[in-house]
Structure formats: C-alpha cells, structure tokens
C-alpha cells in the first residue's frame, strides 16, 4: 500500500512539473494614459506600483509626460482614486485589453509581413527560408526557452572580421511587436 501511495505521489508530481503554464488573459483590464505634470506628482506616481498591482508600460523618465498603465479590474477604482488625489489627469485608452487582443488575433495563414503579429513557428519558418536563400545568413539554435521553445540566432555577414551588432527581439510577452525586428 505504501509503495502504491509513493508511486501515485511521484506520478502526480511529475505531471504537475510537466504542465505548461496557462496563457495569461486580460479580461476587463484597462489601459490608462496618465499625464504627470511636475516633480511632486512624479515622485508619488513612481510609488503607485508599491501599493497597487499595476504595470507601467514605459520607463518613468520625468515630469511633463504621459505614461500608459495596465490595471486589472480589482485595482481600477483604487488607481483612479490615487490619480484623483494626486491631481494627475488621465484617460482610459483601452477599455478591455483582452477584447483588443482578441480583435488582433493571429492569422496563421497570413503571409509574413511587418504589420501583423505572427506565431513563433511562422516567424521561424520565414527565418529558415531566408537563411536557405542567402549564403551570407547563418541560422543557429542557441538555446531553449523556459517552455522548451528553440531560441534562434541569425548572423548576417559577408566578410570575416566585421564588427558585430546584436539585435534582440521577442524577449518579453508585452513586447510582441518586436517580432518584426
């Protein structure tokens, strides 16, 4: 009986560790554009994420700028109250982030272009085609992501010894347009 229990526990642990993480959803998340006028507002604006679960989409640079902020439904009222208390002007630029994402969903049959989001396998197929067609391109798998996806590199060089420039893309999920890089 103990052997069976140990076997079941080991099997459950193996299944749990093999599961892929669920895709994030952003139902009823809003995107706010907050205009920070002065240094006093800026200092308090920088502290918002210490008290509320928000995602500021830009690096906070200075006053007299707008900042876009993603806020989940549980924190929207509190976020709006904080902005009101700080006298920070804001607009809601996206009412439902998930609806926007669903509208711009991927068309896996669309040809490769620079204006559409494409799934990774479509991008990699295109990269492989380019490497096959051009002898000055060298494609390699240089590792694997946490989820086991290949991480590819493309080296463009017509002469040995040229200086290198490194361009990264598809690093973070919130930077999906970097696929065009």
Protein Blocks (a to p, Z undefined) as FASTA:
>chain_A
ZZmmmmmmmmmmmmmmmpccddddfehiacdddddfblmlmmmmmmmmmmpccddfbdcf
bghiacdddddfklmmmmmmmmmmnopacddfbfblmlmmmmmpccfkbccdfkbccdfk
lmmmmmmmmmmmpmkbccddfbdcfkopacddddddfbghiacddddehkbfklmmmmmZ
Z
